[in-house]
Amino acid sequence: MKHNTILYTRVIAGGIALLLLGGASIQVSAAAVKPARAESAEISSAKANSAAENSQAKNPLEMPSSGNAEILSPDTVYAVSGQDSTLQANLREIVLTASVLNERRSPLRLKSVNREQIERRAIGSTYPELVRDIPGIYATSESGSYGDARINIRGFKQENISVMLNGIPVSGLVTGNMFWNNWLGLADATHTIQVQKGIGGSMLSDNSVGGTINIITTTPQTKASASAGLFYTSYGQGKSFVSMNSGKLKGGWAVSAMASYAFGSGYVQQTDVNSWAYMVNISKRINNRHSLLLTALGSPERHEQRSARLSASEVDVYGLGYSKNWGYRNMPVSEGSSEIKRVPFNLSENFYHKPYVTLHHFYNSGNGFELSNTAYVSVGNGGGRWSESNAKRLIDFQKDGYIDWDTAIAVNRRTDGSSYNILTDYLAGHTQTGFKSNATYKANNGITYTAGLHYQFYSTWEKELITDLLGGDFWFEDYEGKSLAGLAGRNTNKVVGDHIRTDNGKIISHLTAYAMANYSSEEWEVRLGASAMGSTNQRWDKYNYINDYHSDVATAAGYSIKGGALRKISRNSSLYLNAAIYSRLPYSDVFFSGGNNEITKGVKNEKNILSELGYRFIFDRGSVEATAYAAYWKNKTIMSDPYKQQFDNIAHRYMVQGLDALHIGIEADAEFTPWHWLKLRAYGSIGSWKWKNDVSAIIYDNYSGVEMGQINVYSDGLAVGDAPQTQAGLFADIKLWRQLRLNADWRWNSRLYADFDPISRQNADDRSNSLRLPDYHVANAGLTWMEKFGRFEATFFGSVNNMLNSKYIERGKDGYDHTMNSFRGFWGFGINASAGVRLAIF
């Protein structure tokens, strides 16, 4: 035992050294000045579930035919092979309550990314990018900034995708958006990611129209272990981590911990990152029936951003890594210093910390009844660098492709001393707390009954703080023209440290109750469930109101009914069908679409009707699965995003109501292991996603939220943009020698239409689709070498991304004439590489 302790201590000490090495590296990279240009063909200094070699599944979420895995809820696998040394305490219970399902037995379209795949791909990748090799999914880094990712499933955007962490919904209740940068560093503590397309397996996935992303984090392992790693990219971004597991301790205790640090330069100019992440698990098995699991995790981060879309000509001139968001500026060497230094200064930066603590209680009666109770709390706090302007915007002061800070500051002072432009921090935070209870009873007749409830309280706040007057003496806050309360005795001359424009928040309560029954036999898997949900929504606003600054309470109620059936038609093949009907609650922002305390009139639930028909064939050396799907989306609401300042220069807020859409498509996925040293996979998907009607939009004043009028929106028959409607992919995993493996992938995306603002479609005669972006393909390759040295295991990773250096557009917004001339967007990264090492001891 003493010898083991010494070994674990050495590995942990090595990991801490790697973390410190990463910290030292950021000091060096921060001192270096980036070149003003990024060459597109240069590697700047500046991502399958494989088939098993036989019928036994290697993935712990798949059901081994040997019988080593037990099914508790008919198609939910909760245990792994008894020979798996990474079996984790409470993982069984977490997987059960999170509705992570068996890919081979479920009547749903599922795909999982296991721990090994996550470790290989997680260098600088976001959660969406870890699951992008699945048909129907389009995941990108959005603007190229660290962690600023976007994902679409079957053409549906993030607000229509449910994200769950260990079975608890973590998507925002205000808009449904998911800020992936708040969770990025936690990939090193992730056990499995399962994508459930369509209706999803959980009755808590209220917004699962495109699908559900179910993230399962690691829990304490039953055997003691420690690991550490260090990874670098060719463009200067690094990441280090250290983790440990105590194994089983006396008294039924077990502890695990992980810490990681991401640092350095992004592929895009001036998108440096400084991000920590941590997770601590404490497990206590009280007796054979009761156990507890306490988890605390978070990822305090700060990263610079590219928030201005680019034109094709700008990319041609300045390169793929170009950003117009920054320029050189004279700044004091330190706060209060008179010494000036010329440094690169970015107009956009994000900083946030969202600690998240959960306490799980698990009870197993031993006679088929199980109960899981979870309490959680999260207190988020942070913001981003922002700017306010009442003249020419700072982003528009361009010289040689970059912000001309000298000129912007030189002309920024009015004759009365006030500033035309200022820099601010747009601050935001929330308190999120809730309770979830889930009861399961497995009867002797093959039916498992599940029921539960989930209550969530969500309180938010937003403020804006002046940080730099840019040469002026004060900022004139026009209360009389911008605030519903008028001047109200407030001082209009604001200086650094004062708050302006925004001082509001929301108070939301959300309750879901659900029940579900599952039937399992040799030939059938049947699921049927229903849920009822309700919410209360209130807004407060101290900028537009002085005394009574709370709104009335807006309430809503909805429901979901979902079911599915799988029929085995032979030893190897099965057919499945699933369907769902949702009456989905509006997000809180919809109730207050004007940005003030007036409750929006005529708010209705969105209605969704979804269905899937699939065929699954499993054989000794692989599998084939094909699915046809349809999703009818009625009464969709779209709102402008007030948090993306430089993306869109929109003068007013807007809300579009009553949109209908139809998404239909076919997906196919095949895996084959012809020899023990070669695993192959291919997929393809073809969709047809179209808007189905013309509607109207309400226009609001940006400050006061006063309704300014309505406009017609002509969208009937237009293709849904922002994701490719045709996809294909090929993957290979080759065992070259001993534990040296080569993995390669090729992805092709086609029929990708540019996203567009509905309010840009005001011409009844313009029925042209938004710009169809050029089809593109990307090829990647990587090497993995694992070697054991006694009780130590070393794994070396190396990869080359976009090794053909393809030039392609990932996302963007359509222009006024639907051509490349007016299009603005983001191009993908050119060829780049990464390498790393992971050390472990068992």
N, C-alpha and C positions, 0 to 999 in steps of 0.2 A: 504493500500500500504506500509506503514511504517512497519507493522507487517510482511508482506511478505519479505521485504528487510532484516529484521533481521534474518528470518529463512534461506533465501538463503545465507546470510553472514555466518551463523553458519555452514551450510553444506560445503561451500567452504573452510572455515577455517579448518573444520575437514579434508577435502581432502588434504589441504596443510600440515596438521599435519601428515597425512598418508604418503605423499611424503617424508617429513622429516624423518619419522620413517624408511621408506625404505632406505633413504640415510644413516641413522645411522647404519642400519643393515649391510650395505655393509662394513662399517668400521670394524665391529666385525668379519664378515666372512672372510675378507681379511687377518685378523691377524691370523686366524686359519690355521694350516698346515694340508693339506689333507693326509690321509694314502696312502702309496705307492701302496696298492692293493685295488681293488674293488671286493667284493664277488658277484658272479652272482646271488645268491639266496637271497641277502639282499636288503632291500629297502634302497638305498644309502642315506648317509647323503649328501650324495651327493646331441580321440579324437576319423533329417530327416524331411527333410521337411515332417512333419506329415500330414496325411489326415485330412480334417476338419471334425467336428462332424456332420455337415450337408452340404448342397450344397454351403454354403457361404464360400469363401476362407478367411483364417485368414492372409495369407501372402499378404502384400500390392502389391506384384508384380503379384498376381493371380487375376483374374477377378471375383468379387463377383457376384453371380447370382441375387442379390437384385437390381443391377443396380446402386449401389453407386459409382462404378468405371467407368470412361469414357475411351473409346479407342480413342486416337487421331490419331496415326499412327496405321493402322488396328489391329496389334497384340501387340501394345505397351501400356501397362497400365501405366498411368502417375499419378493417384491419388489413395488415399486410402479412406476407409469408412469415412464418415463425423463424425462418432462417435470416431474415433481414435485420442486420445489426443496427439499423437506424430507426427501429421501431420507437415511437415517441409516446411518452405518457400523455394521456388525455387526447391524443390525436384522433382516436376512434370516436370520442364523443363530439369533438369539434366538427369532424367530417359529417357525422350524422345530423347534427343540428343545423349545419350550414347547407344541407341539401345538396352536397356534392354526390353526383350520381355515377353509376357504372356505365361506361361508354358502350359496353356490349349488350346490356340488358335493358337499358332505358328506352322508352318510346319518345325520346327527345333527341335533338341533334346536338351532340356534345363533342368537345375536344379538350384535352388536358395538356398542360405543359408541366413536366415533372421537374424535380429538383436538379437532376443532371443537366437538363436543357437550360434551366434558368442560370445555373452557374456558368455555362458556356457562353451565354448570350448577354449576361447582365452588365457587361462593361459599358457604362455610359448610356444604357438603354432604359427607357421608361417601361412601366407595366404594359401600356398598349403595344409598344414595339415588341415585347416578348411574346405576344399572341398574334402577330400579324401574319404568320404563315398558315393561316386557316382560311378556307374559301369563304367569301362573303365579308371578310374583315379588311378594312383599310385603316392602317395606323401609321401615323407619321409624327415627326418631331415638331410639326406645325411651323413655327418660325425659325427653327434651327437653334433656339436657345435651350439651355439645359432644363430638361423636365417639362417644357411647355408643349405637351403632346396633345394630339387629338385622335379620336377613334370613331369610326363609323362601322356599324354592323348592318348588312343588307340595305345600305343606303340611309339608315337612320343615324342621326347625330347623337352626341353624348347625352343630351338631356332625355333621350329615349332609350338609354341603356342603363340598366341597374348595376351598380357596383357594390359588392358585398365583401366585407372583411370578416372572416370567420363567422359568416352567417348573419352579420348585422349590416343593414344598409348604411353606406357612408356617402352616397350622393347627396348634394345639397338640396335642402327643402325650399330654398328661395328661387333658384332658377333651374335646378337639376344638373348644373355643371359640376364637373369633377376637376379639381386642381391637382394634377398628377405630381407636380413638383413637391407637394407636401408629403408624398409617400415614396419618392424615388429611391432614397437610400435603403429602404426596407427590403429590396429585392434579395439582399444577402440573408434575410431571415424568412424567406418565403419557401414553403414546402411544395405547394402546388397552386397553379392557376387553372381554373376550369372555365371555359366559355360555353355557355348554354344558349344557343341561338334560338330566337323566337320566344316562346312563352316562358322559358326558364323553369327550374325545378322548385324554387322557393315561392311560398305564398306571400312573402314579404317584398318580392321584386315588383312593386307597384308600377314602375315605369319601364318594365321590360317589354318594349315593343320590338326593338332590334334584337335584344338579348340580354343576358346576365353575365357579368364577369365576377366569378367567385374566387377570391384570394384566400388561401389558407396559409397562415404563418406557421413557423416551426414551434414546437413545444419541447419541454425538457425530454431528452432521450433517456432511455432506461440504462444505457451504458455511458460511462464517463468518456468524454472526448474534448478535444480542443482543435481549433483551426484558425488560420490566418491567411491573408492574401494581399497581393499588391498588383495593380493593373495600370497600364498606361496606353494612351492612344497616340497615334502619330502626330496629332495636332496639338498635343500638350496637355490633355486632360488626364488626370490620374484618379485612382480610387484605391483605398486600403481598408481592410477590415480585420477584426479579430472576434472570435466567438468561443464560448466554452459551455460545456454541459457537465454538471456534477455527477450525472448518473443517479441511481437510487441511493438515497441517504437514509439514515436511521429515522424511524418514526414516520415513514411514508413520504418524506420530503424529496423534492428534486428541484434544481435550479438551472436555468440557462440564461446566457446573456450574449449580446452582440453589439458591437460598436463599429461604425464605418465612417470614413471621411472621403469626400469627393472634392477635388481641387483642380485648379489650373485653367487653361484656356479652351474655349470651345472652337469648333470648326469655323463658325461664323466670327468675324472680327468683333472684338470687344464684347464677348459674351462669357467672361470669366465667371467661375463658380467657386463658392466656399460653402460646403454643405456637410453637416454631420447627420448621423442617424444612430438610433439606439433602440434596443428592445430587451426587456428583462421579463422572464417567465418564472414564476414560483408555483410549483405544483405540490399539493398536499393530498395524499390518499388517506382519508380519515379511517375508513374501514372498507369492507368489500362492497358496500352499497353507496357510500358517499365519497366524493372527492371535490377538491377546489382547484381552480387555476386562476392566478392573478397575472395579468399581462399589462405591461406599460411600454409604450412605444412612441416614437416621434422622430422628426427629421428637421431640426432647425436649419434653415438654408438662406443663402443670399446669392443671387445670380443676376448678371446683366442680361438685357434682352434686346432682341431685334424686333421692333414693333411696327416698322414701316414696310409695307409691301413694295416689291420692286417691279420695274418694267423689264421687258426683254432686252431693250437696248442698254439699260444699266448693267444687267448681268453680263452682256457681251463685252462691255467696256471694263468692268471692275472685277468680274469673276464670281464664282459660285459662293464664296465665303463673304461676299460684300455685304456691308450694313451701312445705311445712310443715317443711322441713329446716333452717331457719335462724331466727335472732332476734337482737336487739341485746344486746351483752354489753360489760361494762367490761373494757378491755384496756390494758396499758401502751403508750404511744406508740411506744416502742422497747424492745428487750431490755435489761433492767436498769434501765429508767427508772421513777421513782416517779410520773411524770405519767400520769394515766389518761384514756383517750378511749373514748367509747361508739361501738362499731362493729358492723356486721352480721357475724355469725359463722355459718358453715355447718357442719353436723355431718358433711358428707361432702365429700371432696376427693380427686382422683386426680392422681398425678404419676408419670411413667415416661419412660424413655429406652431404646430398643432399637436401637442401631446395628447395621447389617447390611452385611457386606462380602462380595462375591463376586468370584471370579477365573475367567473363562471362557477356555478355549483351544479354538479352532476349527481343524479340519484338513479340507481339501478336496483329494482326490487328483486331481481333474480327470477321473476316469473312472467317476464314479457313486458312489464311496465317500466318506462324510463321517463325521467323528468330532468329538464335542463333549465336553469334560471341564470340570466346574465344581466348584470348592471354595468353601465358604462358612463364615462364622463370625458369630455374633451373641451379644453379652453384654448381656442386659437387666437393668435395675435400677430399682426404684421402689417404689411402694406407694400407700396411700390412708389418709386420716384415718378412724379406726375408734373404737369405744367398747366398753367392757366394763361390765357391770352385774350386780349381784346383788340388785337391788331394782327399783323403778320405772325404766323406761328413760328416757333423756334425751329421746327423740323424743316421749314421752308427757307431758312437761311443756309443755303448750300453753296459751297465753293469747292470745286474739283471733286464733287461727289460726297462731301462730308459737311457736317454742321460747321458753319463759320461763327464760332463763339465770339471772336473778337468783334465782328460787325454787329452781331445780335446784341451784345452788351453795350457797344458804343452808341447805338441808336435807341436804347431801351428806355431812356429817361425822358419823360415829358417835361415841359417847361415848368409845371407846378411841382416837379419832383416825384410824381407817381410813376410806376413801372407799367410798360405795355405788356411785358411777359414776366412771369415769375416761375420759380421751381417750387414744388410742394411735395410732401409725402401724403399720398392717399392712403389713409390708415383704415384698417378693418379688423374686426374680431368677432368671436362668437363664443357662446357657451352652449354646449350640446350635451344633453344627458338623457338617459333612457333606461328602459327595463324590458327585457324579453323573456317570456316563459314558453317553453315548448314541451308538450307531453306526448309520449308515444306508447301505444299498446299493441303488441304483436299477439294476435289470436291464433288458435290452433288450426283455424280453417284457411290459413294462407292470407288473411287480411290483416293489414297493419293500419291502425287508426292514429291520426295525428291531429292535435289541436293546440292552439296557442294564441298569444297576443303580444303586441309590441307597442309600447308607448314611447314617444320621443318628444322632448322639449328642446326648442331651438331658439335662442335669443341672439340677435346680431346687432352690431353697431358699425357706423362708418363716420369718419371725420377726415377733414383735409387740413394739413398743417403747413404753413409757409416755411420754407427752408432757405430760400435765396431770392433776394429782390433784383439780382442781376444789374446792379449799379443804380437802381432807384432808391428813393427814401422810404416809400410806402406803396402799398397796393390799395387802390380804391375799390372797395366792396360795395356794389350798387344795390343796397338793400331795397331802395324805393322801386327800382326797376326789375329786380330779380326775386325778391322775397314776397310771398303772399301777405306777410305781416307788415310789409313796408319798413320804414326806418326803425320805428318802435324804440327810439332813444339809443340806438346802437352806434358805436363809433365806426365810421366808414373807412378810416385810415388804418390799414393793417400792416404790421411789420413781422419780421421773422419771429416765429414762435406762436403767432396768432392763428386761430382757426377761421376758415372761410367756407362759404358755399354749402358744405355738407356737414350735417350733424343729425343723423337719423338712424333708425334701426327697425328691426321687426321682432315680434314675439309670436312664435308658432308652436302649437301643440298638435301632434299627429298620433292617431291611434288606429291600429289595424288588428282585427280579430280574424282568425282563419281556422278552417278544419279541412282535413284531407283523409282519403282512404286509398290504400294501395292493395291490390290483389296480386299475388305471385304464385305461379305454378310452373310445371315443366314447359308448358306451351304458351302461357299467357303472362304478360305484365300489364296491369291496368292501374291508372292513376286518375283520381277525380278529386278536385278541391275547389273551395270557394272562400272568398275573403270579403270582409266589409271594412271600410275605412272612413275616417272622418278627420277633419282638421279645423282648427280655429286660427285666424290670422289677424294680427293687429300691427299697425305701424305707428311709430312715434317720430316726430320731426321738430327739432328745436330751431331750425333755420327758417322754416316757413310759418311757424306758429310760436307764440310767446307763452301763453298761460296754459290753455288746454291743448297740449301738443300730442295727445294720443288719439288715434283714429277710432272709429267704431270697429267692432269685430266682424270680420267676414268669415263665414262658415261654409263648409262644403262636405258632401258625403259621396262615396262611390263604392264600387264593388268590382270583383273579378271572379270569373268562373273559368276554370281551366281543367283539361283532362287529356288523357292519352292512353293508347293501347298498343301493345306489341304482341304479335302472333308469330310464334316459331312455326314455319312451314316445312322445315327439314332440320336435320342436325346442324347444318351450317348457315341456313338462311332464315331471315325473319322480315316481316313487314310491320311498319308502325304508322300510326296516325295520331296526331294531336291537334287540339284546337283550343281557343280561348276567346273570351269576350271581356273587355275591360270598359269600365266607366271611370276614367282616370281623373283624379282631382287636379285642378289647376295649381300650378306653382304659385307661391305667395306673391311673386312679382306681378303676376297677371292680375291679381286683385287690386294692385296699386300701380297700374301700368303708367300713369302719368308722372310718377315720382313724387307725389305728394300724398296727403292722407285721404283723398277722395277715393272711395271704393269704385272700381270700374263697373259700369253698368252692363248687364247682359252677359256676365261671365258664365260659361257653360263648361261642363266636363268634356274632355276629349273622349271619343269613342273609338275603340280599336277592336277589330275582328281579325284573328290570326288563325292560320291552319298550316299544317305540314303533313306530307305523305312521303314516307321513306322506305328504302329497301337496304338491308344490311346482310352481307355475306362474309362469313368468317371461316378461314381455313387454316391449316397448320402453319403455313408460311406467310400469311398475310390477311388482308381484309379489303372489301370494297363496300362503299356506302354511297348511295345517291338519294337526294332529297329534293322534292318540289315544295315550294312555299308560296303563300299568299298572305298579304297583310293589307287590310283596308283601314285607312286612317281618316277619321272624320272629326271636323271641328278643331283642327290644329291651330294653335296660337303661336305666332312668331313675334318676338320683340327685338328691338335694337339692343346691342350690348354696350352699356355705359362704361365698361371697364377696359375697353380696347381703344385707347385714345388715338394712336397714330395709324391704326389699321384702316379706319374709315373716317374721312372728314365729313361727317354727317351733321348738318346744322341743327337737327331736331330729333327728339325721341319719337319712336313710332311703335304701334302695335297692330299686327294683322290678325284678324280673327276669322274663323269659319273655313279655313283651308281644308280641302280633302285631298288625299293621295292614295294611290294604289301601287304597292310594291309586290311584284311576282318574280319568281326566278327558279333556277335549277342549280344544284350544287352536287359535285361528285368528288370523292376522295378515295384513293387506293394506296395500299401499302403492300410491299412484297419483299421477302427475304429469300432470294434464290440460293444463296450460299451463306454459311455462317459468318463470313467476313464482309457481306454486302447487304445493306438494307436500302430499299428504294421507296420513294413515295411520290405521288403526283396528285394534283387537284385541279379542278376547274369550276368556274361558276359563271352563269349568264343571268342577268337580271333585266327587268323592265320596270323602271320606277318613274312615275309621272304624277304631276299635280293634276287634279281633276276638276277644278272650278275657278271662276273669277270671283274675287272678293273685294273688300274695301279695307283701308287702313286708317287708323286714327293718328293724327300728328299732334305732338305735345311740345311745349316750350321746354328747352333743356334744363333751365333753372327752376322755374316755378311749377312745372308740370301742368300748366293750364292747357286745356285742349284748344288747338288752333284750327281744327277743321278735319275733314276726311278727304281721302283720294281713292279713286278706283285702282284696283290691282288686277291686271290681266295676265293670269297665270295658267289658265286651262290648257292642258295638253303639253305643257313644258316639261322637259326632263328634269328630274331631281338632280341637283349638282352636288359637288364636294366629295364624291367617291366613285371609283370606277365600276361600271355596270358589267364589265367582262374581266375576268381574272383567270390566270393559269399559273401553276407552279410545279417545279421539279426539285427533288431533294435526293441526296445520296449520302450514306454513311458507310465509309469503307475502313475496314480494319487492315492497316498496312503491315503491321508487325507488332506482335505481342500486344501492348496496350497503347500503341500509336495509331490514332484514328484520324482520317480525313473526312470532313463533312463539307458538302457543297450544296448550294441552293440557287435556283433561278426563278425569278418572279416576273410575270408580265401583267401589265395593267392597261386596259383599253376602255374606250367609251367613258372617259372621265370628263364630265362637263364642269365648267367653272361654277362656283357658288355665285349667287346673286342676291342682292337686296330686293325684296318684293316691291318696295316703293319705287324702284327704278323701272318697274313695268307699268307705266301709266298710259302707254299708247295702245289703243285697242287694235290697231293694225299691225303691231309688232308681235308676231307669234313665233319668232325665231327662237330656237333654243339658245341658251348661253353658250359661250365659246367652248367648243370641244377641244380639250387640250391634247397635245400629241401623245399617241400611245408610247409606252416605254417599257423597257425591261432592265432588270438589275441582277447581277450575278455576284455571289459572295462565296468565300471558301475559308475554311479554318482547320487548324491542326490541334489535336488534343493528345497529350502524352501523359499517362499516369504510371508512376513507378512506386513500388513499396520498398521501404528500407526498414525492415523489422516492424516496429509498431508505428512507424511513420509512413505517411502516404503523401507523395508530391504529385500535383497535377499542373502541367504547363499548358497554357492556352495561347494560341496565336490565330489571328484572322485578318483577312483582307476584304474590305467591304467595297462594293461597286468596283470590282477589279477590272471591268472593261471601261471604267470611267465614263459611263453613260451620262449624258446631260438630259435632265428631265425636270418637269414641273410637278411638284407634289400637290399644291393647293393654290387657290387664289380666287379673286373676285372678278366677275365679268364687268366689262366696260359698257359705255353708252352705245357702241356700235357692234358689240359682240365679236370683235376682232382682237388680234394680239396687240395691236397698237394701243388700245385702251385698257387691256387686261393688266392687272397688277397682282402679283403673287409671290410665292416662295419656291425656289428651285431646290432639288435634293443635293445632298453632299456628293462631291467628287470622290475619287478613289482615296481611301484612307485605311489605316491598319490599327490593330490593337494587339497587345500581348500582356500576359500576366502569369502569375504562379499562385497556387493555393496549396498550403501545407496543412496536414491534419494528423492527429494522433488518436488512436482508439485503444 
